[in-house]
Amino acid sequence: MRNILCLGGLILSCAPAVAAAQDKPGDEATGRDPNVIIVTAQRRAERLVDVPISVNSVSQEDLELKKINSILDLSKAVTSLRFEGHTPAFQPTLRGVGSQVQGAGVDSNVAVYIDGFYLSNNYGMGFDLPNVENVQILKGPQGTLFGRNATGGAILVTTAEPSFEATGRLKLKYTEFNDVTASGYISGALSSNVAAGLSVYFRKGDGYTRNIVTGADDDAGVKQFSIRPDILFTNHDNLKLRLIYEHNYNSTALGLAASYSDDYNIFGALGVPVGRKASETAENVLPFNQSKGDAIYALAEWNLNDDMTLKSNTGYRHDHLYFQTEGDFSPLDLLWVSAVTDNKTFSQEFVLSGESGRLDWVAGVNYYYNLGKEPDSGIVQGTVRTTLKSQTVKTNAIAAFADVTLEASDGLFLTAGGRYSTEKKVSDTILFGARQPTESERWNKFTPRAVVRYQIEPNTNVYASYSKGFRSGAFTGFPPEKVNPETLDAFEAGFKHASPVFDLNAAAFFYNYKDAQVSIIDLNGLGRTLNAGNQHNYGAEIELAIRPVPEWSINLAGAYLRAKYTDFQGAAAAVPVDVQLAPGFFVPGGWAQVSRDASGTYAPRSPKWTGNIASTYDIDVGAGTIQLAGNVSLTSHFFHFTNEGFREPGYAKVDLNVSYTTEDKHWRGELFVTNLTNHHSAAERIGGPFGTLALYTPPRVFGGSISYNF
C-alpha cells in the first residue's frame, strides 16, 4: 500500500510505576499493595521491579487519564516510542528500530499482541478496547519469548477476563468537531462455571480539515465501530477456557486530517490553490482509509499440578483495507491512487511453564500462517484507472523456544533462553496484467538470550542482558524484490527500585542493527525497500515516580537516543527541483530522488531526546473526589525519511484533565483538553513530483465525558 502512496529538564510520563494495583503474589514484599505492578514480559506473572527488561506498563486508569484512546496514542506515555503513518495502518518505532515498510506479507519491527495473538499487520491497532486491563511495552528485541519480527520490541495488550460478579462500565464522550464516542463493557456469570463479557465501541465525528476550494469541511471524518463478546469456562480449580470474537470497522480521512503542503508544489507556484496550513487542503479526491476486521481467539490454561501450567493460544483473523489518496495535491483532476489489501492469519501456540525449587522455566512451540493479498493497486488519471500491481504472499512459520532462570545463590539469578525459527514465504505477482515468475525463500534463525540479575534487596535489582532479534525477509516494491532478513544484537544494563514513596527505573543500551529493512522512494519516484548495511543505536532512559503524599503523584521520564547508519550505500534522498517555464523564470517543481551514501546520517523517526511528565492530585470533597491531572510529552527534532529527509521540529504537547468521582465510585464526569498549545506536527511527510504530502496530528481539542461503573 505504501508503494502506491509514494507514487502520489525533560517533561512527562505515564511511567510504569503509576499503573493500577493488581493483587498478586509478591505484594507483601513491597509493603504497598496499591502500587505493585505485575507484568508478563517473561511469559509469567512477576513484579515489574523483578523483571530484567525495560518495560512500561500502562493500566486502564492511565489510559483514561492520558487520553490514550488506542495503541496509537501510547507515545504520549512511553519514551522512545513513536507511531508514524496514516490511520489505521500506523507503524511503531521503538528506540530507533522501526520501518515504514508495508505490503503483502510484510510485518512490523515491533510485534503487537492482543491477548497473546500476534497482529501480522497494524490495521486493527486504531481501536479503543473498553475492557483493556493493561498494556505492556517491552523495549529491545524479544526474539526468544515473543518471536516473530520483534527486533524493536513488543506491545502486549491484555483485556480483562469475564467476571463471575456483575460488573460493567458505560461511557459517553463528546469533543469538538462533533466527535461523539459511546462505549461500554458488561460482565457477569451465566452459571456457576460460565461467565461472559461484552464490550462495544462506537465513534463518529467530523474531520478537522477544511477544503479551501469548495469551502466544505472534511465530511469523511471518522466512523468506528467494534464489538467483542467474550466467554469464560472454568472448573474453578485447574482448568479454564476463554473464547473471544472481535469485529471492527474503521472509516477515516487519512490521519483524520490530510493536508498537502505548498512546499515545492508547482501548482501553488502557478497560483492554483493548495493547502498551506495543517487544517487546509485543496484536493478534489477525498483521501481516506476504510478497514474492517473479524477475529476469533481461543485461550486455554491447564494447571497440571502446583508447579506446572500448560497454555494454548489459538487465533484466526481476517482484515480488509481500502485506501485512496490524491496524487497531484491539487484541485486538478490529474492523478489519484488507490489500493486494496486483504490479510488472513492463523496461529497456534502451546506454552508449558513451571518452577522447581530455585528454577523457573518456560518452553513452547508456535505455528503461524498468513495469506496477504494486494489484489488491486492502481492509479487514476482523469477518468482512466490503471491497475499497476496485484500481489499475493503466503507465509508459513514454525518456531520452538525455551527460557530458564536459575537462582544460583541468594539474590543472584541467571537466565538463558533461545528460539529457533524457520519461515517460508511465497510471492505471486501480476504487473500491468502480466503474471511474473513465482518467488519463494526460506529463512532459518536462532535467537538467544542471556541475563544476569542481582537482587540487592527485596525491592532493588540490577541486571545486564544480551538478546538477539530477527525479522524475516520479504518480497516488496514495484516490481517486488526480495528483501533480506534483518537482525539486531542488543546489550542492556539496568537498575530498578520500588518503595512506598518513589520508584526509579534506569537503563542503558547498545544495538548492533544489521541489514535493517528501510523503505525509500527510488530514482523513478516509486516506493521500494532495501537493506541498509549497518546501524548502531545507543542510549539511556530513566523513569521516576514520586508519591510525596497519598493524594499526589508525580511521574517523570526522559530518554536519550543516538540512532545512526554506519553503512548505508545507495540510499535515496529527496531534493527540491526548480522547473524552468521560460528563460530566467523558474518555479518549484516538486521533489526528485537521487542516490546518496547515507552512512553517518540519523535514522528516521528517532529523536535524540524524548521526555514525559505527568501529575495527578486528588481533592476529597466529602461527597466524592475531584482529581486534577496534567500530562506533557516532549520530543526533539527528528527526520521522517532516510538521509535526514523532511525534518520535523521538536515540540511539547500538553493535555489537561479535571474530573469528579462520586463517593461510591459509580459516577465519573470529566472535562479535558488535548494538545493545549495547538501545536501542529506531522505524523508523516513524503516528497513527490507534485509537492509534499503531510499528514497532521489532531489540533487542540476540548471535550468532556460521563461514565457509570457498576
C-alpha positions in Angstrom: 0.0 0.0 0.0 2.9 2.4 0.8 4.2 1.8 -2.7 1.0 3.4 -4.1 1.1 6.2 -1.6 4.7 7.1 -2.7 3.5 7.3 -6.2 1.2 10.1 -5.5 14.7 19.4 32.3 12.6 16.7 30.5 8.9 16.5 30.8 6.2 13.8 31.2 5.4 10.2 31.8 2.9 7.6 32.2 5.8 6.0 34.0 5.2 2.3 34.7 5.0 2.9 38.4 1.7 4.6 38.1 -0.1 1.5 36.8 -3.1 0.3 38.7 -3.0 -2.2 41.6 -3.3 -5.8 41.0 -3.5 -8.2 43.9 -0.8 -10.8 43.0 1.8 -12.8 44.9 4.7 -10.7 45.9 2.6 -7.7 47.1 3.7 -8.3 50.7 7.3 -7.8 49.8 6.7 -4.2 48.7 4.8 -3.1 51.7 2.5 -1.1 49.5 -0.1 -3.1 47.7 -1.7 -0.3 45.7 1.5 0.4 43.8 2.6 -3.1 42.9 2.7 -3.7 39.2 2.5 -7.2 37.8 3.8 -7.9 34.2 4.1 -10.9 32.0 7.1 -9.8 30.0 8.8 -13.2 30.7 5.7 -15.3 30.0 4.9 -15.5 33.7 3.4 -13.1 36.3 6.1 -11.2 38.0 6.6 -7.9 39.8 7.9 -5.2 37.5 10.8 -4.5 39.8 12.0 -8.1 39.3 11.9 -8.2 35.5 15.3 -7.7 33.8 13.8 -6.0 30.8 12.9 -2.4 30.1 9.1 -2.5 30.4 6.4 0.2 30.6 3.1 -1.0 32.0 0.1 1.3 31.4 -3.0 0.5 33.3 -6.6 1.0 32.4 -6.7 4.0 34.7 -3.7 5.6 33.0 -5.2 5.0 29.5 -8.1 7.1 30.8 -6.1 9.9 32.4 -3.7 10.3 29.5 -6.4 10.2 26.8 -4.8 7.2 25.2 -7.7 6.2 23.0 -5.9 3.5 21.1 -2.5 1.8 20.8 -1.5 4.7 18.5 -1.6 7.2 21.4 0.9 5.2 23.6 3.8 7.6 22.6 2.1 10.1 25.0 3.2 7.8 27.8 6.3 5.9 26.7 9.6 7.5 25.9 11.5 6.2 22.8 8.2 5.1 21.1 6.8 6.7 18.0 4.0 5.9 15.6 4.1 7.1 12.0 1.8 6.7 9.1 -1.8 7.0 8.4 -4.9 5.7 10.1 -5.4 2.8 10.5 -2.0 1.4 9.4 0.4 3.1 11.7 4.0 1.8 12.1 5.7 1.8 15.5 9.3 2.7 16.0 10.9 1.8 19.4 14.4 3.0 20.4 15.1 3.9 16.7 14.0 0.5 15.4 11.1 0.7 13.1 10.2 0.7 9.4 7.6 2.3 7.1 7.6 -0.9 5.0 4.1 -2.2 4.4 2.5 -4.6 1.9 1.5 -8.2 1.4 3.5 -10.4 3.7 5.4 -7.6 5.4 5.5 -7.3 9.1 6.3 -4.6 11.6 9.6 -4.5 13.6 7.6 -4.0 16.8 5.4 -7.0 17.4 1.9 -6.3 18.7 -0.1 -8.9 20.6 -3.8 -8.7 21.7 -4.5 -11.3 24.4 -1.5 -13.3 23.1 -2.5 -13.2 19.5 0.1 -11.7 17.1 -1.2 -9.0 14.8 0.5 -9.6 11.5 -0.4 -6.1 10.3 -1.4 -2.9 12.0 -4.9 -2.4 10.6 -6.5 -3.4 13.8 -4.4 -1.1 16.0 -6.6 2.0 15.9 -9.4 0.8 18.1 -10.3 1.6 21.6 -11.0 -1.5 23.7 -13.2 -0.6 26.6 -12.1 -3.6 28.7 -8.3 -3.2 28.4 -6.7 -4.3 31.7 -3.2 -3.1 30.8 -0.8 -2.5 28.0 2.9 -3.5 28.3 5.6 -2.1 26.1 8.7 -4.3 26.0 11.8 -2.4 24.8 14.5 -4.2 22.9 14.4 -7.4 20.9 12.0 -10.1 22.2 13.1 -12.8 19.8 13.2 -15.6 22.4 9.9 -15.3 24.2 7.8 -13.5 21.6 9.5 -14.4 18.4 8.4 -13.1 15.1 9.7 -9.8 14.0 10.2 -8.4 17.4 13.6 -6.8 16.6 12.5 -3.5 18.2 10.3 -4.8 21.0 6.7 -5.9 21.6 3.5 -4.3 22.7 1.2 -6.6 24.7 -2.4 -5.7 25.1 -4.3 -7.6 27.7 -8.1 -7.4 28.1 -10.0 -8.2 31.3 -11.4 -11.7 31.7 -15.1 -12.1 32.2 -16.0 -11.8 35.8 -18.4 -14.0 37.8 -19.6 -10.8 39.6 -21.8 -8.4 37.8 -19.6 -5.6 36.6 -19.7 -3.0 33.9 -18.9 0.4 32.6 -20.8 2.8 30.3 -19.2 5.9 28.9 -20.3 8.8 26.7 -17.7 11.3 25.4 -18.1 14.4 23.3 -15.3 16.5 21.8 -15.1 19.4 19.3 -15.7 18.7 15.6 -19.0 16.9 16.5 -17.0 13.9 17.7 -19.1 11.5 19.7 -17.9 8.3 21.3 -20.1 5.7 23.2 -18.5 2.7 24.7 -19.4 0.0 27.3 -18.4 -3.2 28.9 -20.6 -5.6 30.9 -19.7 -8.9 32.5 -21.3 -11.5 34.8 -22.0 -15.1 35.5 -24.2 -17.3 33.2 -23.8 -20.2 35.5 -21.5 -21.4 38.3 -18.9 -22.4 35.7 -19.5 -19.9 32.9 -19.0 -16.1 32.8 -19.4 -13.8 29.8 -18.4 -10.3 28.9 -19.3 -7.9 26.1 -17.5 -4.7 25.0 -18.9 -2.3 22.4 -17.3 0.8 21.0 -18.8 3.4 18.6 -17.3 6.7 17.4 -18.5 9.2 14.8 -17.1 12.6 14.2 -16.3 15.3 11.6 -12.8 15.8 10.3 -10.9 19.0 11.2 -9.7 19.8 7.7 -11.3 22.5 5.5 -11.3 22.3 1.7 -10.2 25.8 0.6 -11.6 25.3 -2.9 -15.1 24.1 -2.1 -15.3 25.7 1.4 -16.6 22.4 2.8 -15.4 20.7 5.9 -13.8 17.3 5.7 -17.1 15.4 5.9 -15.4 12.0 5.8 -14.3 12.5 9.4 -14.2 9.3 11.3 -16.5 6.3 11.8 -15.5 3.5 14.0 -17.3 0.5 15.5 -16.2 -2.6 17.3 -17.8 -5.3 19.3 -16.2 -8.0 21.3 -18.1 -10.8 23.0 -16.1 -12.9 25.4 -17.0 -16.1 27.3 -15.1 -17.9 30.0 -15.5 -21.6 31.1 -13.8 -22.8 34.2 -14.0 -25.5 36.8 -12.6 -23.1 39.4 -9.8 -25.5 40.1 -7.2 -26.1 37.4 -8.8 -25.5 34.0 -10.2 -22.6 32.1 -11.1 -21.8 28.5 -11.8 -18.4 27.1 -13.4 -17.8 23.7 -13.4 -14.3 22.1 -14.9 -12.9 18.9 -13.9 -9.5 17.6 -15.4 -7.3 14.8 -14.2 -3.8 14.0 -14.9 -1.3 11.3 -12.9 1.9 10.7 -13.5 4.6 8.1 -11.5 7.7 8.4 -9.9 10.5 6.5 -6.1 10.0 6.4 -4.8 10.8 9.8 -8.2 12.4 10.4 -6.8 15.4 8.6 -4.9 15.2 5.3 -3.1 18.4 4.4 -1.0 19.0 1.4 1.8 21.5 1.9 2.7 24.1 -0.7 6.3 23.1 -0.1 7.8 22.8 -3.7 4.3 22.4 -5.1 4.4 23.5 -8.8 0.7 24.3 -8.8 1.0 26.5 -5.8 3.7 28.5 -7.5 1.4 28.9 -10.5 -1.4 30.2 -8.4 -3.5 27.1 -8.2 -5.0 26.7 -4.7 -3.1 24.3 -2.4 -3.3 23.7 1.3 -0.9 26.0 3.2 -1.9 25.2 6.8 -2.4 22.0 8.8 -6.1 22.5 8.7 -6.4 23.2 5.0 -6.5 21.0 1.9 -7.3 21.6 -1.7 -7.5 18.1 -3.2 -10.5 17.1 -5.4 -10.3 13.5 -4.3 -11.0 12.9 -0.6 -8.2 10.8 0.9 -9.4 8.1 3.3 -8.9 4.6 4.6 -11.7 2.1 5.2 -10.9 -1.1 7.0 -12.8 -3.9 8.6 -11.7 -7.0 10.5 -13.0 -10.1 12.2 -11.2 -12.4 14.6 -11.7 -15.5 16.8 -9.4 -16.4 19.7 -9.4 -19.4 22.0 -7.2 -19.3 25.1 -6.9 -22.3 27.3 -5.0 -22.7 30.6 -4.5 -26.0 32.5 -2.7 -26.2 35.8 -1.2 -29.7 35.6 -0.1 -29.5 39.2 1.0 -26.9 41.7 4.3 -26.3 39.8 3.4 -26.7 36.1 1.0 -25.0 33.7 0.1 -25.6 30.1 -1.4 -22.8 27.9 -2.8 -22.9 24.4 -3.5 -19.9 22.3 -5.4 -20.3 19.0 -6.4 -17.5 16.7 -7.7 -16.6 13.3 -8.0 -13.0 12.0 -9.2 -11.5 8.7 -8.6 -7.9 7.9 -9.6 -5.9 4.7 -8.5 -2.4 3.8 -9.4 0.0 1.0 -7.2 3.1 0.6 -7.3 6.1 -1.7 -5.5 9.5 -1.8 -4.6 12.3 -4.1 -1.5 12.1 -6.3 -1.2 15.7 -7.6 -2.0 17.5 -4.3 -4.3 20.0 -6.0 -7.9 20.5 -7.1 -6.9 19.5 -10.7 -8.1 16.1 -11.9 -4.7 14.8 -12.9 -3.8 11.8 -10.6 -5.0 9.9 -7.6 -4.1 6.5 -6.3 -5.9 3.6 -4.6 -5.2 0.2 -3.2 -6.9 -2.8 -1.6 -5.2 -5.1 1.0 -6.6 -8.3 2.3 -5.0 -10.2 5.1 -5.8 -13.6 6.7 -3.8 -15.0 9.7 -3.9 -18.2 11.7 -1.7 -19.1 14.6 -1.4 -21.8 17.2 0.9 -21.7 20.2 1.5 -24.1 23.2 3.4 -22.9 26.2 4.5 -25.1 29.1 5.9 -23.3 32.2 6.8 -24.4 35.7 9.1 -24.0 38.7 11.1 -26.3 40.8 13.0 -25.0 43.8 15.4 -22.3 42.5 14.5 -23.0 38.9 11.8 -21.2 36.8 11.3 -22.3 33.2 9.1 -21.9 30.1 9.1 -23.7 26.8 6.8 -23.6 23.8 6.1 -24.2 20.1 4.4 -21.8 17.7 2.9 -22.2 14.2 2.0 -19.2 12.1 0.2 -18.9 8.7 -0.5 -15.7 6.8 -2.1 -15.0 3.4 -1.5 -11.4 2.5 -3.0 -10.0 -0.7 -2.8 -6.7 -2.6 -5.3 -7.6 -5.3 -5.8 -4.1 -6.8 -3.2 -1.3 -6.5 -3.6 1.3 -9.2 -3.7 4.9 -10.3 -6.4 7.1 -11.8 -5.5 9.7 -14.4 -8.6 11.7 -15.3 -11.3 9.1 -15.6 -9.0 6.2 -16.6 -7.8 3.8 -14.0 -4.8 1.5 -14.4 -4.1 -1.5 -12.2 -0.4 -1.5 -11.6 0.1 -4.5 -9.3 -1.6 -7.5 -7.8 0.4 -9.5 -5.3 -0.2 -12.5 -3.0 2.3 -13.6 -0.4 1.9 -16.8 1.7 3.9 -17.2 4.9 4.4 -20.4 6.9 6.5 -20.2 10.1 7.3 -22.7 12.8 9.3 -21.9 16.0 10.3 -23.6 19.2 11.6 -21.8 22.3 12.7 -22.2 25.8 13.9 -19.9 28.7 15.3 -20.9 32.1 16.0 -18.8 35.2 18.1 -20.2 38.0 18.7 -18.6 41.4 22.3 -19.6 41.5 22.8 -18.1 45.0 20.7 -15.9 47.3 19.8 -12.9 45.2 21.7 -13.9 42.0 19.6 -15.0 39.1 20.9 -16.4 35.8 18.7 -16.6 32.7 19.4 -18.4 29.4 17.0 -18.9 26.5 16.7 -19.3 22.8 14.3 -19.7 19.9 14.8 -21.5 16.6 12.6 -20.2 13.8 12.1 -21.4 10.3 9.9 -19.4 7.9 9.0 -19.7 4.2 7.4 -17.0 2.0 6.0 -17.5 -1.5 5.1 -14.5 -3.6 3.0 -14.4 -6.8 2.7 -11.1 -8.6 0.9 -9.6 -11.7 2.3 -6.4 -13.1 0.2 -4.5 -15.7 -1.8 -7.6 -16.3 1.3 -9.9 -16.9 2.0 -12.7 -14.4 5.5 -12.7 -13.1 7.6 -15.7 -12.1 6.8 -17.1 -8.6 9.4 -16.2 -6.0 10.0 -18.1 -2.8 12.5 -18.1 0.0 13.1 -19.9 3.3 14.9 -18.3 6.3 16.1 -20.0 9.4 17.4 -18.3 12.6 18.4 -19.0 16.2 17.8 -16.1 18.5 19.4 -16.5 22.0 19.0 -14.5 25.3 21.2 -14.3 28.4 20.6 -12.3 31.6 22.3 -11.8 34.9 20.2 -10.2 37.7 21.2 -9.4 41.2 18.7 -8.6 43.9 20.4 -6.1 46.1 17.4 -6.1 48.5 13.8 -7.3 48.0 12.7 -4.2 46.1 16.0 -3.3 44.3 17.6 -5.0 41.4 20.4 -4.5 38.9 20.8 -6.5 35.7 22.7 -7.0 32.5 21.4 -8.7 29.4 22.1 -9.8 25.8 19.4 -10.7 23.3 19.1 -11.1 19.6 16.2 -10.1 17.4 15.3 -11.4 13.9 12.9 -10.1 11.3 12.3 -12.3 8.3 12.7 -11.2 4.7 10.0 -10.1 2.3 9.1 -9.5 -1.3 8.0 -5.9 -1.7 8.4 -2.9 -4.0 7.4 -2.2 -7.6 8.2 -4.7 -9.1 8.5 -6.8 -5.9 12.1 -7.6 -5.0 13.5 -9.9 -2.3 14.5 -8.1 0.9 16.9 -9.9 3.2 16.1 -10.5 6.9 17.3 -8.0 9.5 19.0 -8.9 12.8 19.7 -7.0 15.9 22.1 -7.7 18.8 21.2 -5.8 21.9 23.2 -5.2 25.1 21.5 -3.6 28.1 22.2 -2.8 31.7 19.6 -1.6 34.1 18.5 -0.7 37.7 15.1 -1.0 39.3 13.9 0.1 42.7 10.4 0.3 44.2 9.4 1.8 47.6 6.3 3.3 49.2 7.5 6.8 48.4 9.2 6.5 45.0 10.1 4.1 42.2 13.2 4.5 40.0 14.0 2.6 36.8 17.0 3.3 34.6 18.6 1.5 31.6 21.4 2.0 29.1 21.6 0.0 25.9 23.6 -0.6 22.7 22.2 -2.1 19.5 24.1 -3.5 16.5 21.5 -3.5 13.8 22.4 -5.3 10.6 20.6 -5.3 7.2 17.8 -3.0 8.5 14.8 -3.1 6.1 14.4 0.5 5.0 11.7 2.0 2.8 12.7 4.6 0.2 11.4 6.3 -2.9 13.7 5.2 -5.7 15.0 7.3 -8.6 11.8 6.6 -10.6 9.6 8.0 -7.8 8.4 4.5 -6.8 8.4 3.1 -3.3 10.7 0.2 -2.6 12.5 -1.4 0.3 16.2 -2.2 0.6 18.6 -3.4 3.3 20.8 -0.8 5.0 24.3 -2.3 5.7 24.6 -1.5 9.4 23.1 0.8 12.0 24.2 1.5 15.6 21.7 2.6 18.2 22.7 3.5 21.8 21.1 5.5 24.6 19.8 5.7 28.1 16.4 6.0 29.8 15.3 7.0 33.3 11.8 6.9 34.9 10.9 8.3 38.3 7.6 8.0 40.1 7.2 10.1 43.3 4.3 9.9 45.8 5.0 12.7 48.4 1.6 12.2 49.9 -1.1 9.6 49.2 -3.3 12.0 47.1 -0.4 13.4 44.9 1.7 11.6 42.4 4.4 12.9 40.1 5.8 10.8 37.2 8.8 11.8 35.1 10.7 10.1 32.4 13.5 11.0 29.9 15.3 9.2 27.2 18.4 9.9 25.1 18.8 8.1 21.8 21.5 8.1 19.1 20.5 6.0 16.1 22.8 6.4 13.1 23.6 4.4 10.0 27.2 3.3 10.0 27.0 1.8 6.5 24.2 2.6 4.1 25.2 2.8 0.4 22.7 3.7 -2.3 20.1 5.3 -0.1 17.6 7.6 -1.8 17.3 11.2 -0.9 14.7 13.8 -1.9 16.0 17.0 -3.3 13.9 20.0 -4.4 13.6 20.7 -8.1 13.0 24.0 -9.9 11.3 23.9 -13.3 12.1 26.5 -16.0 8.9 27.7 -17.6 10.6 30.5 -19.6 14.1 31.9 -19.9 15.0 33.1 -16.4 11.7 32.1 -15.0 11.8 29.1 -12.6 9.0 27.7 -10.3 9.2 24.9 -7.7 8.8 21.5 -9.3 8.3 19.1 -6.5 10.9 16.7 -5.3 13.3 14.4 -7.2 15.1 11.4 -5.9 18.9 11.0 -6.0 21.1 8.2 -4.8 23.4 9.0 -1.9 25.6 7.4 0.7 23.6 7.8 3.9 26.4 6.4 6.2 26.7 8.7 9.2 23.2 10.1 9.0 20.5 9.7 11.6 17.8 7.0 11.2 14.3 8.2 10.5 11.7 8.7 13.4 14.5 8.7 16.0 14.5 11.9 18.0 17.6 12.3 20.2 15.6 13.4 23.2 12.2 12.5 24.4 10.5 13.1 27.8 7.3 12.9 29.7 5.9 14.4 32.9 2.5 13.6 34.4 0.9 14.5 37.7 -2.4 13.9 39.5 -3.8 15.4 42.6 -6.9 14.2 44.4 -9.1 16.5 46.5 -11.6 14.9 48.9 -14.8 17.0 48.8 -16.8 14.7 51.1 -19.4 13.6 48.6 -16.7 12.5 46.2 -13.2 13.2 44.8 -12.0 15.9 42.4 -8.9 14.9 40.5 -6.6 17.4 38.7 -4.3 15.8 36.1 -1.7 17.1 33.6 0.3 15.4 31.0 3.1 16.7 28.8 5.1 14.9 26.1 8.3 16.3 24.7 10.4 15.4 21.7 13.4 16.9 20.0 13.6 17.2 16.2 13.7 14.1 14.0 13.6 13.1 10.4 10.7 11.4 8.6 12.8 9.8 5.9 16.2 8.4 5.1 19.3 10.6 4.5 17.9 13.0 7.1 15.0 14.0 4.8 11.9 16.0 5.9 12.9 17.4 9.3 10.2 17.6 11.9 10.9 20.3 14.5 10.8 19.4 18.2 7.7 20.1 20.2 5.9 19.7 23.5 2.2 18.7 23.8 0.1 19.4 26.8 -3.1 17.6 28.0 -5.1 18.7 31.0 -8.0 17.0 32.8 -10.3 17.7 35.7 -12.7 15.0 36.9 -15.2 14.4 39.7 -15.9 10.9 41.0 -18.8 10.2 43.4 -18.0 8.7 46.8 -19.5 5.3 45.8 -17.2 5.3 42.7 -20.2 4.7 40.4 -20.3 8.0 38.6 -17.5 10.0 37.0 -17.6 13.2 35.0 -14.6 15.0 33.4 -13.6 17.9 31.3 -10.4 17.9 29.3 -8.3 19.5 26.6 -5.7 17.7 24.5 -2.8 19.5 22.7 -3.5 22.6 24.7 -0.9 24.7 22.8 -2.5 23.7 19.4 0.8 22.5 18.1 0.7 21.2 14.5 3.0 18.3 14.0 3.1 15.9 11.0 2.6 12.2 11.6 4.2 11.7 8.2 5.8 13.7 5.4 6.6 12.4 1.9 8.0 14.2 -1.1 6.8 13.6 -4.6 7.0 15.2 -8.1 4.0 17.4 -7.3 5.0 18.6 -3.8 5.0 17.4 -0.2 2.4 15.2 1.4 2.0 15.9 5.1 -0.5 14.1 7.4 -1.0 16.1 10.5 -1.9 15.1 14.0 -5.0 16.5 15.7 -5.2 20.2 16.7 -6.3 21.4 20.1 -9.5 19.6 21.2 -11.8 20.4 24.1 -14.2 17.7 25.4 -16.0 16.1 28.2 -17.3 12.7 29.2 -19.5 11.0 31.7 -19.3 7.4 32.8 -21.1 4.9 35.1 -19.4 2.0 36.7 -21.1 -0.9 38.5 
